[in-house]
Amino acid sequence: MARHLSLSQQLHSRLGELIARVEPGERLPSEPTLSKQFGVSRATLREAMRTFETQGMIQRRQGVGTFVVHPPGVMDAGLEVLESIETLAQRIGLSVEMGDFSTERRAASAKEKALLKEERVLHISRVIEAEDRPVAYLEDTLPDSLLTEGEFEAGFTGSVLDLLLRRGEPRLGSSDTEIQAVAAESRVARALHIQRGDVVLFLRAILYAVDGQVVDFAESYFLPGYFRFRVVRRVEPLNSRPAPAERGKL
């Protein structure tokens, strides 16, 4: 069957078999060794390894080597309900914590001003880690007057959503969310310790209060191996659908 696979597919298959045989925490052979073993260039090998890295199966450490990691606990979320990463992780017993974290209060861009109806905004960026590695990079932009510095110092662990829910004001209503797979740009790749161009899951969300006011504009990047997003869709009965126009009628 192998001869029906492309060279790229064969490489992925052989590399996957090798990773499966290595105990979690153990180091894979060096890139020169693997390149020679598989009969491919180091550039081709690195490209194949990127797939397994974004799936959470291996971790490359600069100057140290490539290690097989424990199979990740997949955080499974339905997009019809807005939940924080902490809530998703708690459901499956996975420990997560906030890594690098920064805030900036600045003048709103034209887009932010139109969306949030504010002259100044609070921009929050942070990395969420699980199993000793970054798994998500989150950016939120809110009205500058919405949250104080003290609220971040009092136990902020990474979720703006959970902070606002605990606060109880403003009352949150709904979120308009879109999701797509994108190639990681440089700043995202650095935050997630992956290569620029690696595929990540990207969510862009606008959070509304019950009165319709936008309270948060969020852009989030997730490693595919640690997250699975799904949508429950309703089936429309045939007799409720509009009848197609009859042929031949003007």
Stockholm file with secondary structure:
# STOCKHOLM 1.0

chainA/1-250         MARHLSLSQQLHSRLGELIARVEPGERLPSEPTLSKQFGVSRATLREAMRTFETQGMIQRRQGVGTFVVHPPGVMDAGLEVLESIETLAQRIGLSVEMGDFSTERRAASAKEKALLKEERVLHISRVIEAEDRPVAYLEDTLPDSLLTEGEFEAGFTGSVLDLLLRRGEPRLGSSDTEIQAVAAESRVARALHIQRGDVVLFLRAILYAVDGQVVDFAESYFLPGYFRFRVVRRVEPLNSRPAPAERGKL
#=GR chainA/1-250 SS CGGGSCHHHHHHHHHHHHHHHSCTTCBCCCHHHHHHHHTCCHHHHHHHHHHHHHTTSEEEETTTEEEECCCCCCEEEETTSCCCHHHHHHHHTCCEEEEEEEEEEEECCHHHHHHHCCSEEEEEEEEEEETTEEEEEEEEEEETTTCCHHHHHTTCCSCHHHHHHHHCCSCEEEEEEEEEEEECCHHHHHHHTCCTTCEEEEEEEEEEETTSCEEEEEEEEECGGGEEEECCCCCCCGGGSCCCCCTTCC
#=GC SS_cons         CGGGSCHHHHHHHHHHHHHHHSCTTCBCCCHHHHHHHHTCCHHHHHHHHHHHHHTTSEEEETTTEEEECCCCCCEEEETTSCCCHHHHHHHHTCCEEEEEEEEEEEECCHHHHHHHCCSEEEEEEEEEEETTEEEEEEEEEEETTTCCHHHHHTTCCSCHHHHHHHHCCSCEEEEEEEEEEEECCHHHHHHHTCCTTCEEEEEEEEEEETTSCEEEEEEEEECGGGEEEECCCCCCCGGGSCCCCCTTCC
//
